[in-house]
Amino acid sequence: MSSFRTSELSDNTFGMDGLRFLTVKTPNLKGRGDICLFIPDGTDALADLPIYILLHGVYGSSWVWALKGGAHHTAKRMMDSGEIRPAILAMPSDGLWGDGSGYLRHKNRDFGQWIVSDVPKAVYENIPSASEKSPLGIAGLSMGGYGALRLGTEFSEVFKAISAHSAITKFTEMEGFVEEPMDAYDLMNEDNDVIDSIRKNAQSIPALRFDCGKEDELIEGNRLLHAQLLELGVPHEYEEFDGAHEWPYWQKHLENTLRFFDRNCQK
């Protein structure tokens, strides 16, 4: 029996470059949510494929990692060359609240549980090569990096690995990107900075990496998070590269995430 009242999966006959599109109705969103999927060719007979969840930033939706970031092309190239093993990319929307939901629990909708609970279930209930045994990695850029870091550390029992690019690290940093005032988020929790979740779960953090461009306006927050993790003794990888808060940076450094996930999420 499906976990969702309704679900619609695109017909592979009309697909492109391994992309599929999935829509499910969930109480967490009080409506429907979209997921863009990349299913590697030749994996129909495989079982328990890892699922790598990629979270987008503000203004975007489920399509941007693929159609602005070329994530599926990067993954296919790396899989075809043998650099990484086959895995499913799951690229969900954030729930389409305002300029960006923050992947947080609002008073009337839980955009965090949409990602942590609904997205994996939607994939393994609709894609035969995935299952409840599929290892999960979670990554994102900007607001999506914030979501990946928060959700990945808060729900450490769910994810094998976490990666973030150019991440927002404090909830108040959202203010520089969105039209909505911060109090409009109507959040159910008060401790919404990345470090809050890490402090609460410091003994059970999954494999963790993050990076930021040296010209990115969020660089100081990422440097601070790195320093805080060192102080707490939390194992992690942190890297800085040339670049700003822009798609060419994320297109290039998605490779770092996929290699990291291949090391930590494959059985």
PEQUIJO-V203679 format. One record per helix or strand of 3 or more residues. SS is the DSSP state (h for helix, s for strand). FROM is the first residue (numbers start at 1). TO is the last residue. If there is no record, write none. Layout:
SS;FROM;TO
SS;FROM;TO
This chain:
s;7;9
h;12;14
s;19;26
s;31;38
s;51;55
h;64;67
h;71;80
s;88;92
h;111;126
s;136;141
h;143;154
s;161;165
h;171;176
h;182;185
h;194;200
h;202;204
s;207;213
h;219;232
s;237;241
h;247;265
